[in-house]
């Protein structure tokens, strides 16, 4: 639940090693993002500084990392000369994709505690390498912060921009601590890159394009944490796959706030058709009703947002309603990934 603390032994170990820390694909909240040690979350949408922190490492300590396709950019991330120390509670994961120099079958929390204790037994540390690590850490963090600076929202935009929605979420989450649940829309890359999380258990996300996962998952989290506020962000295509669940949320009084990034398209497939097929679009654009009105018909709270400036008040009203809610965020039909990203090529 919100308010939980990160593993103190992990924090102590990372601090004493003076090493950059990255998280795996969509697990950004397992390490405090405001720490000077944090260098980002790997996977689709990761910035160069995050990937290079791993590629340039002489030694990599991996705690509970399965080295998935998304985390490793299809298993191209680790350099051949990197010495891997892999820790996992499942012995079948050790060496599944990368052969570790040291494989440890153990609980991650117990391992960080043991490693931190082992550092106490070191009689001396060479000041030269320690200073080199300190300088490298500072440079990695500087580049990470520079590369994750949120692009400015376009002036005079006729629809809501993704940059403005990130800013609105930053503002709302700072004032109202809540758990954010990410479905599988193109907007997920904006969250992955530009939104920070300070507490464990404050962010959940679907991996591998599991469209429609977000709202039902948010309802389950709300049931498990009745005192917490839960916000889910999904695309219009994803929401339509589970829209009927809004009736269940109303009936069971589950006050999940659904933010729908509504670009009237299956954005990921649209972008693949644009980049891989020369813009020959088929079956990716569709019409939508007024999702806010749909919510009100079912007894939920509904908001329709058509301008950047309307975002924060609309989300706050939805949270304050105490009811299941929909915030229908109207975007341009071409809105999607951050400007420098294209969908990964098909296998």
N, C-alpha and C positions, 0 to 999 in steps of 0.2 A: 504494500500500500504506500501511498505518498508519505514522505517523512522517513522512510527507511534510509539507512546509511549504506554507503558502499563498503566493501570489505576493507577494513582498516589495514589488514596485513598486505593486501594488494597495493593500496596507496603508499604504505611505508616502503614496500619493496621497490616500487617504481621510483619513488623519490630518492632512495639511497643508491639505486643504480644510475640515476640521472639519465634514463633512456626515454626516448619518445614512446608513447603508448597509442596504438590504434585499435579500434574495435572491428569486428567482422561485420559483414553485410547486415544492415538493419538492426544492429545491436548497439546503437550509439549511446544508450543510456547506462551501459554497464560501467562506465568510467566518467567522472565529472568532466563535462566539456569545457568548463571554465578553468581547468587546471593548466598551468604552463607546460605540463607534460603531454597534454592531449594533442594529437596530430591528425584526428579525423577518423572517419569510418570508411572502411574499404568497400569496394563493389562498384556497381554501376552508378555513375555520378560523382565518384570520388575525384578530388582534385589531384594534380600531379604531386604536390608535396606529401600527400598521404601515401600514395603508391611508392614514391621514392624513399620514404622512411623505411619501408620494408625491403625494397630492391637493393638499397645501399648498405643494409645491415650486414655486419660480419657474423653476428650471433642473433638468432631470433628465438625468443621464449614465447611459445604459443600455448595459451591456457584455454582448454575447451574449444579449440578451433578445429572445425572439420575440413577446412580448406575447400569450400564449395566452389562451384563453377563461377558464381557471381562474385564472391569474395576475392578470388584469385585471377579474375579476368580470363576465365577458361584455362586455369592452371599455368599461366605464364608469369605470375608475379614474383615468385622467389628466384633469386639468382643462384647459379650453380655453386658458387663459392660460399654461400651462407650456411653456417652451422646451425641446424635446427634442434632445439630442445622442445619436444612436444609432450604436453600433459593432457590426458583425457581420462575420464572415468570408464570409458568404453574401450576395451583393448582392441576391438575391431577397427577403431578409427586411427590408431597409431600406425603411421606408415602407409596409410591407404593411398595417398596421392604423392606425398613427399617422404623420402626415407630420412628419419631423424638421426642425428648423431647420438642423441639421448632420448629414449622414449620412456615416459613415466606413466604408469596406469594408476591414477590417484584422483581424488577429489581436488578441484582447483583451489578451493578455499584452504584446505589442509596443506596443500603444496605451497601456497604463498606464505602461510604461517611458518612452515618449515624452512623455506628459503630465506625469509627475513631473519629467522633465528640463526641460520647458518652464517649470515653476514656478520653477526655479532662476534663470531669466532675468528674472523679475519684479523690478523694482527696489524696489518698495514695495507694501504692502498697507494699505488704509485700515483703521485700527484700529476704527472704528465698526461697519461691517458684520461684521468678524471677530468682535467681541464679541457681536453679535446672533446670529451663527451658533453661537457657543459656548453661549449661553444656550438657544437653541432645541434644540440637540443634547442638552443635559443634560435638558431637559424631555421630549423625545421618549423618551429612554432610560428616564427615571423612570417615565413612563406605561406604556411597554412592559413593564418589569419588574413593575409593579403589576398589569397586566392579564393577565400570564402566570403569576401565582402559582397553583400547583396547588391545586385544591379539595381540602378534607379528605375522606378516605375516610369513608364512613358507618360510624358505630359499630355494632358488632353485626351487620354485614351477613352474611347466610346464604350468600352467594356471593362470589367474588373481584371486587373493584371495579376499574374502569379506573384510578382515581387510584392505587390501591395498586400496580398493575402498572407505572405510570410510575415510581413511587418505587423499585420493585425494579430496573427497568432502569437507573435512575440509579446505584444502588448497585453493581450488577454491572458496568456499563461503566466505572465509576470504578476498580474493582479489577482488572478483566480487560479491557484494551483489545480491542475487537472491532468488526467492521463490522456495522452493523445494516441489514437488508434488510426493507423494509415492503411487504407485499402490498397489497391493496385493501380491508381491512376497515374498519368504522366506527372502530376503534381508531386508525387512521392519523391522524385529526384530533387525537387526544391526543398522539401523537408530534410532529406538525407544530407544535403549539402549546407543549407543555410540556417536551419533551426537547431538551437543547442538545448541540451537536457542536462540538468544538474542532479537529478535524483534517480536511483534505480527503480524500475517498475513504472516509469512515467511515460514510456513509449513502447508501443507494440505495432508490428507491421507484418504484412503478408509478403512472403518471398516467392519468387518464381511466377509472378503474374496471376495470383489466385484471386481473380475478380469476384466480387461479391462477399468476400470474407469479412470485411471491415465492420459492417453494421451488426451482424450476428455476434461477432467476437466482442464488440463493444457492449452488447446487451449482456453477454456472459460475464464480462469484467464488472459491469454495473451490479449484477446479481451478487458477485463475490465481494464487492466493495460498495455496499449501499450508501456509505457516507461520502464517497469520493465523487468528483465530477468527471464525466467521461465525454470526450469529444472525438468524433471520428471524421476523417476526411476521405471522401470517395469521389470518383468520377460519376457522371450521369449514367454512363453505361453500366458501371458497377452497381450503382444504387438500384437501377431498374431490375437487376437480377434478384434482389431481395426486398423490393419496395413493400411487399405485403407484410413484412415483419414489423412495419411501423404500427400496424393494428395491434400486434402482440405487445409491442412496447407500451402503447397507450393502455391496453387492457391490464397489463401487469405493472403499470406505473413505473417504468424504467426511464428516467429522464436523460437519456442519451441525446446529445446534440449532434446532428448530422450536418456537416458542411459539404455541400455538393459542388464540385468544380464543374460547372455545366457549360461545356463547349459544343454541345449538340453533335458529338461525334465519338467514335471509338478512337481516342487520340493516339494510342500506341500503334494500332494498326494503320491509322491514317499516316503517321510519320514514317512507318516502314514502307508504305506504298509510295510516299513522296521520295524517300531516299534510295530505295532499292528498285523501284519500278517507274521512275521518271514521272511521278505525279499522276499515274493512271489509277484513279480512285474508284473503288467498287465496294459498296455496302458499308461504308464507314460513317456516312453522315445521316442524321435522323432528326426528326422533330421531337420536341418534348412538351408536355403540358407545363403549367405553372406548378412547380413542386411545392411551393409554399401553400398554395391553395389546396393541393392534394393533402398536405399535412393537416390543414385545418379541417378538411372534410372528415378525416379520421379522428379528430379530437386532439391532435397535437398542435404545438406552436409552429407557425410558419412565417418565414421572412424571405423576401426576395430582394437581392442586392444587385444593383446595376452599375454602381460607381464605387471607385476605391474608397472614397470618404465615408461611404455608408457601412463599411465592413465592421468596424469595431463596435458601433452602437448596436448593430443587428445581432452580432454574436453575443454581446453582453445581455441583450434582451432575451435571447434564447436561453442562456444560462440562468438568468434570473426568473424565467417563467416557472421553473420547477417541474416542467413537463417534458415528455419527449418532444424533440424539436427538429426542424429542418431549416437550414439557411441555404437558399438556392442562389448560388453565386454565378451570375451570368458573365461568361467570358466570350472572347472572340472565337470563331469556329476554328481558327488556326493556332490558338493558344495551346501550349504543351510544355515540352522540355525546356530547360535553360538554353539560351542561344547557342552555346558551344557544343551541345550534345546531340548525337544522332543515335537511333536505336542500334543495338549491336546486331551484326549480320547474323542471319539464320545459320544454324549448323549445316 
